[in-house]
């Protein structure tokens, strides 16, 4: 006698296991379930139920993700937008969430990153310090104007 488990129950277990590790977007959960070969109609029904139960909420997820990554990693709005797109968040929601991070917030984060980097580069001359700090901020996704403003302010403070 072969026992075939209910696809909805299997999908629920997969989704709950994924959510127990960290918060996920609706799109991320859909991708996880598709990789496990869960039928589309079961995925839609389950995700609708999880949204109704408030176990997944793309707006809250996007807000918390962007704020955490901006504060802890110093990532720019551009990089945060890329990350949120990879997590299948809608462009409208990304725009809404990232509007909460101002240019001034980005400059402050860039200055903090630059200050930390410059402290580790004291044995080098100013050109090398500038180049390396600039490269770090560029990797974090900051625009050239934000990088210039942050580095100018930090190099003046360091002098």
N, C-alpha and C positions, 0 to 999 in steps of 0.2 A: 504494500500500500504506500504510494508516494503522496507525501504531504506537500501541497503547493501553498506557500504563504500568501496571504492577501496582499496585493501590490500596494494598497493604501497604507497598510500597517508597516510594511517594509520601508516605504517612502517616509513615513512619519518617524521611524527610528533613525533613518539616515539624516533627516533634517534636524531632529532633536540632538543627535550626536554632534553634528556640525555646529549647531547653535550653542552647545555646552562648552565648546572650545573658545569661541569668541562670537561677538555680534556679527551678523552677516546681512547683506542686502538681499532683496527679493531675487535679483538677477543672479547673484552668487549662488544662492540656494538652488535656483532653477538649473544652473550649470552643473552643480554637484549631482543633482538628481538625474539629469540627462546622461551624465557620464556613467551612472549606475544603471542605465537603461530602463528607467522608470517611464511608463507611458505618459505622453503629454497631458492627457485629460486628468490623470491622477496628480501630476505636478501642479496643474492649474488649480484643482480643487483643494489640494493641501496648502498651497501658498495663499489662496484666498482665506482659508481657515486660520492660518498663522497670522495673517494681517488683521483679521477680525479679532483675534485673541491678543493682538498687540505684541506678539512675539517677534515680529519683524516690522520695522518701520523705516523706510528708506530715508525720510527726512531727518529723523533722529540719528540714524546711523551716519549719514553724510555729515551732519553737524558735528557730532562727537569725533568722528574720524579726522575731519579737517582741523578741528581745534587741537586735538591731541598731537597730530603730526606736525602742525605748525609750531606749537609750543615746545614739544620735546625734541624734534629733529630740525626745527628751523626751516621747514620746507616752504617754498614760495607758492603763491596761488596757482601758478602755471603747473607746477609739479603735482600739487594736490588735485587739480582738475584732471590730470592724466590718471592719477591713481583712482579717483572716483569713477572715471569712465571705464577703467579696467574692472571695476566692481559693479558694472552695469547700472550705474545711477544715471537718471535722465539728465540731459543738458540743462533743462530749466531748473531742476533742483540743484545741480552743481552751481549754476550762476547765482541762485538765491543764497546758498550756503556760503559761497566764497565772497559774496558782497559784504559779509560780516567782517572780513579781514581787510582792513584799510591799507592804503599805501604806507601810512605811518607805522602800522603794525609790522609791515614787511621790513621797513627800514630799521625798526627797533630789533627785530629778529636777526636781520643781516648784521647789524652792529654787534650784537651779542656773539654771533658766530665769528665775526672778524676779530673781535677782541680776544676771544679764546684762542683763535689760530695765531694771532700776532704774539700772544704770550709765549707760544711754543717756538717762535721764530726769532727771538731776541738776538741770537748769535749771528744772524744774517744781516746784510745791509738792507736799507729801505726798499730798494728796487726788488730784491728777492722777496721780501716780506709782502710787498704790494702784489706782486705776481702770484704768489702762492695763495694769499687770502682771496684775491680776485678769482682764481681758479676754483677755490672751494665754493664761493658764493655762486659762481656760474653753474657748478654741478648741482647746487641746491635749487637752481631754476630762477634765480633773480635776474631782473632786467639790468642792462648796463647802467641805466640811470640810478637805480636803487643801489647797485654795487658801488658806483662812483661816490654817491652821497654817503653811504655807510663807511667806506674806506677813508674818505676824506675826513670825516668826523673822528674816526678811530685813530688815524695817524696823527691828527692834531692833538687829540687827547693823550696819546702815547708820548708825544714830544715834550 
